[in-house]
Amino acid sequence: MMIHVTQEAAEWFKRELDLKNGQAVRFFARYSSGGKLYPGFSLGIGVDRPVSPALTSEVEGITFYMEDQDKWYLDGYHLNVTYDEGLGDIEYKYEAAQPN
């Protein structure tokens, strides 16, 4: 499991969430319809400080992470966060992780 955020996606987060270098974005599992991996769940985001991060990635001075309690959501997958210029929005892509 890993989180990969492209530079363009990180710049989107900085603009949309008014982030400054050194801040962090948390990815977490939330109750919601339309989730791609698990029915009834989707990926949420929030600006927060890591407490017990299981996965982290730093791009453009921003730390992107998932807490240990939420890592089940990515079990067996890598999260790739990209920016879709045509939509002007970020996109989550889940890639099956190869077993060790």
C-alpha positions in Angstrom: 0.0 0.0 0.0 1.2 3.5 -0.8 -0.1 7.0 -1.5 1.2 8.8 -4.6 0.2 12.4 -5.3 1.3 14.1 -8.5 2.8 17.5 -8.4 -0.3 18.9 -10.2 -2.7 17.3 -7.8 -0.6 18.7 -4.8 -0.9 22.2 -6.4 -4.7 21.7 -6.7 -4.9 20.9 -2.9 -2.8 23.9 -2.1 -5.1 26.2 -4.1 -8.4 24.7 -3.1 -7.6 24.2 0.6 -5.4 27.3 0.9 -2.6 25.2 2.3 0.9 26.4 3.3 4.1 24.4 3.2 4.3 22.2 6.3 0.6 21.4 6.5 -0.9 18.0 6.0 -3.9 16.5 4.2 -5.5 13.4 5.7 -7.2 10.7 3.5 -9.8 8.7 5.4 -12.7 6.3 4.9 -16.1 7.8 5.3 -19.7 6.6 5.0 -20.9 7.6 1.5 -22.5 6.1 -1.5 -20.6 5.7 -4.7 -17.3 4.4 -3.3 -15.1 2.6 -5.8 -13.5 0.0 -3.5 -16.2 -0.7 -0.9 -20.0 -0.1 -1.2 -21.1 2.5 1.4 -17.7 4.0 1.8 -15.6 6.6 -0.1 -12.4 8.5 0.4 -12.7 11.7 2.4 -10.1 14.5 2.9 -9.3 16.9 5.7 -6.6 19.2 6.8 -5.2 17.8 10.0 -2.0 16.9 11.8 -0.9 13.2 11.7 -1.3 11.3 14.9 -0.6 7.7 14.0 0.1 7.7 10.2 0.3 4.4 8.4 1.0 5.8 5.0 2.6 9.2 4.1 3.8 11.0 1.0 5.2 14.5 0.8 4.7 16.6 -2.3 5.1 20.4 -2.9 5.8 20.9 0.9 2.5 19.2 1.9 2.3 15.8 3.7 -0.5 13.5 2.4 -1.3 10.7 4.8 -3.7 8.0 6.0 -4.0 7.2 9.7 -3.5 3.6 10.9 -7.2 3.3 11.7 -8.2 4.0 8.1 -5.5 1.9 6.2 -8.0 -1.0 5.8 -9.6 1.1 3.1 -6.5 0.7 0.9 -5.8 -2.9 1.9 -4.3 -4.5 -1.3 -4.2 -1.2 -3.2 -2.1 1.8 -4.0 -3.8 5.2 -4.1 -2.7 7.5 -7.0 -4.0 11.0 -6.8 -3.9 12.9 -10.1 -5.2 16.1 -11.5 -7.6 16.1 -14.5 -7.0 19.4 -16.3 -10.2 18.9 -18.3 -12.3 18.6 -15.2 -10.2 21.0 -13.1 -10.4 18.5 -10.3 -8.4 15.7 -8.7 -9.0 12.1 -9.4 -8.4 9.0 -7.3 -7.1 5.9 -9.0 -6.7 2.6 -7.2 -4.0 0.3 -8.4 -3.8 -3.3 -7.1 -0.7 -3.8 -5.1 1.5 -6.7 -5.9 1.9 -9.1 -3.0 5.3 -9.3 -1.4 
